[in-house]
């Protein structure tokens, strides 16, 4: 990093360290969200009857730019995305890290159901928020939020510029991230900010406790292999600083976080967060794997289901001290 860039200390307020006194009963304890957010029972019925969708392996996928997005857009996945959004709020504790002032126009990239856009609009009534996604899955929107269906890997055609461009949990959604950052730079006003909050594969192990022949390790390796074959790489978030710099951004800041997979770490904060992460991946491992493995590894549906069940069993093992790197990275257009 040059003089206009820096990385702050570990985000989240804790360091991952295994809890040697952890019992199986404690490991299986319900997550901190309680019954109201138990495995993705969405509190709002988002539009499951999509205007344009197609069926694949028993799941609904968007039809616009067919095959461009690797996750389903049905109620099951939208419920998981709602849970994941709450998980991100629990992790970061804020909607935005960039030092925002005089914000009038905001772009939410890959807005999904629109949870972040609506929350940001509520806290910034002076701003107009535009949420863009490939699928029409958005629900209620206040008067200062607009949703559009578009592919932001294509040439942007907005008639105005933005003061803030926000990206959350978009790993694996774009093939050409450098091009994205160049377009973001072009469509920001002077002193505008771009910010990405995202996960970085592969799955990591804190102490070598994950066996190479475990289903969990194989799953992480296969996710990397299949994503590389698809062109939708899963390890791009950790490279955001370089891509922002190359696009012309300055004052770049990166804040590293960790998502423990399970309640294995010491400390209530880390343990509770790990429980939420575990719930998210238990409900999402098959969903995340399905299109990648069937389209790019020539697996069939039953193979994915059987293997996903094995991975879920490994999720329950308190002796596997695994986690994902998470990064918040933001930069300013000079």
N, C-alpha and C positions, 0 to 999 in steps of 0.2 A: 504494500500500500504506500502511496506517496503522501506528501504533506497535507493533502486535502482529504485524506481518507483515514478512518480509524475504526478499530473494533473495540467495543466495550467489553466488560467482563461478562461472565456467564449470566444469562438472563434467568429469571425464575426464582432467584433467591436461594437456591440450594445446589449442592454438589452431589452427584449420584454416588452412593456408597451402599453396598449390599447390607441388608439387615440379617445378620446371622441368627437372630432369635425368631425369625418369621415362622409362623405355623401355617399349615395348610388351611386351617379354619380362617386365619387372618387373611391369607392370600385370596381366598374365595369370597371374602366379604363384599357386599354390594358397594358399588361406587358411590361417591359423595353426592351425586345428583339424586339418588333415591328413586322411589317408584315412579315419580312423575316423568322421568326421562329414561325409564328402563328400556333396554335395547331398542331404541329408535321408534318408539310409539309416538309418532309426530303429533303434537298438540294441535296442529292446523292441517286441514285436508287441502294440500296443494294440488294443483291441477294434474291429476293422474290420467284423465282422458285427454291426452295430448292431441292437438289438431293434426300433427304430422308425426307419426312414429312408425316403427316397424318392429316385428317380433324376431328375436334371435335367442335360441336356447332358453325359451320360456321367460325372457325379460324384454322390456320395451326399451328401444334405443331411438334417439332422434333421427328424423329422416333428412332434415336440412344438412347439407354437406355430409351425407351418409358415410359413416366410418371414420369421421374426423375426430370423434370423441370416444374414449374407450370405456366409459362407464354408462350404465343404464340411466334412464330418466323416468323410471316408474316410482310409485309411491314408496316402495321399500327403500330405494336409494335416496329419495328426497328426504325421507325420515332420517337416514344415516347422515345426510349432509346437515340437517338441522342439529343433530347431536354433535357432529364434528365442529359446527360453528360455535356451539356452547363450549366445547372443549378448547377451541382456540381462544375464546374469551377468558376461560379459566387459566390458560397458559400465559397469555400476554397481558391481560388486565386492562387493555385499552383498545380502542378501535384504530388508532393511528399513532405512529411514533414520530413521524416527520414533524418538524416545528412549523405548523400550519398557521398562516396569517392571511387575512383578506382572501378567504377562499370563496369563490363564486361559482366555479364550474368544476365538477368532479366526475371522473370516469372510473367506474367499477368494472374491471376486466374479468370476464367469466363469472358474472354475478350469481349464476345458479338461481336458486329460489328467491334471492334478493334480500336475505336477512341483514347482511352488512349494510347494504345501500339504505334500507329503511332505518336502521339504527343510527347511521351517520346522519341521515336527513333529519331525524328527530333531535339530534344534538347540535346540528348546524342548520337551523331554519333559513339562514341567509343564503345557503348554497343550493344550487341545482345539481342533482346527482343523476347521471346517466348510467344505467346498468346494461351491459351488453353480454349476451350469451348465445350459444348455438340453439338452445332448446327453449320453447315457450313454457317455462315451468314456474314463472313468477306469480306471486299472489298479490295481496293488498299492497298498495303503494300510496304514500302521502302525496300531496300536491306538488312537492318539490322533487319527486322521483319519477323518472321516465325509464321504461325498459324497451330495449330494441333487440331484435334477433339478427345477428350478423356474425361474420367470421373475422376476427381481428388479426388473423394471420394474413389476410388479404390486404390490399392497399386501403388505408384509411381515407375516408371521404368526408369527414366532419367539416362543417362550414365554420367552426369556431375552435378555439384552443381551450385547454384546461389548466387549472391551477394545481390540481392534484390527481394523480393516476394511481389507483389502488389495485393490488393483485393479491389474492389470498387462495392458497391451496390449489394452485394451477399446475403443479408438477405433472408432467406427462400430457399436458394439453396442447402444447405448441411444439412443432418440429424445429422452428428457427427462432430461438430466443434472441440472438443478436439483432435480427431484423425487427423484432418487437421493440427492443429498447431504442433502436434508432427511430422508429415511428413514434414512440412515446416522447422522445426528445423533441421531435419535429412538432408535435401537437401539444406541447406544454408552453404556457406563457413564461416569460422571463421570471426567474426565481421560483418557478413551479417545481413540484416534487413528484418523483415516482417512488413507490414503495411496494415491496413484495414480502409477504409473510408466508413461508412455505416449508414443506418437509423435504428432506434430502435422503434418498436411498444411497447405498443399501442399508439394511438393518445392521446395527453395530452391537458389539458385545463389550461389556465393561471390563471383563477379567478373564476372557478365554473360556468361560463356562459353557458356551454353546457348542456342542459337538458338530463336526463337519458333516456327519451322516444323519443329523436330525432333520426331520421334515421342515422345521422352521428355517434352518440354514439353507436347505434346498429351495424353499419357497423364495427367500430373498434373492438367491442366485438366479432362479428362473425368472423372477420379475425383472431383474437387470437384463438378462439375455433376451427375453421377449420384447422388452421395451426398446432395446437397441435394434432389434430386427424391424420393429415397427417405425423407428425413427422418432418416437416420442420418448426421449430419454428421461430417466427419473432422477438423475444426479445433477440437474442444472442449477438448482437454487444455490448450492454452495459456490457456484461460479458467477453469481450475480454481480459481485464487485467488479470483476474484470470486464464483464459485458457492459455494465453501466459506464465505466471509465472509457471504454472504447467508443461508446455512443456519444460521449462529450459531457457526461455528468460530473459534477464536482461535489465536494463536501459529503462524500459517501460514508455512510456509517453502517456497520454490520453488528448485529446483536445475536450471539449464538444462544440457542435454547436446546434442551434435550427432552424428548418424550420417552420416559421409561415405559417399557411394555410389560405391565403388571405391577403388583404391589411389593416388589422385591426390595426397593431402596429403603434406607433408613429415613425417618422423619415423616410426620403426618402429611406435610405439603406434598412431598415427592411421592409418598405412598398413595395418596388420594388421586393425584394426577395420573399416576401409573394405572390405577383402576379405571379411570375414564378412557385412557389410551387403549387399554385392554378391551374394554367394551366396544370401542370404535372399530378395532381391527377384528374382533371376534365376529361382529356383525358384517364386516366388510371384506374379509379375506377372499371369499368366493366371488363376490361382486368385482373386486379389483383384479382378480386373476382371470375371470371368465373370457373376456374378449381377447386379452393378450395371449392366453394359452391356446385357445381354440383357433384364433386367426393366424398366429405366428409360430406356434409350436406344434400344430397339428394334433392337439389333444381333442378328445370328445367331452361332452357334458359330464358323463359319469366319471371320467378320469378326474376332471376338475373337482367334482363334488367329493369324491373319495379322498383325494389329496388334501382338499381344504379341511376336511374333518380331521385328518392327521395333524395338520398345522394347528388347528384349534386345540387339540390335545396338548401340543407342545406349549401353546400359550399359557396353559394352566400350570406348567412346571415352574415352581418358585426358585429352582436352582439355575435357571437360564436367565442371566442378568443382561438383558438386551434393551436396546433403546434406539430411537431414531434421532438424528440431528435435525434441528429446526433452526431456520435463520430468518431474522427480520433484517432487510437491507433497504436503505433508502438513499437517494441522491438528488441533488438540485441542478436544474438547468440554469447556467449562469447568464 
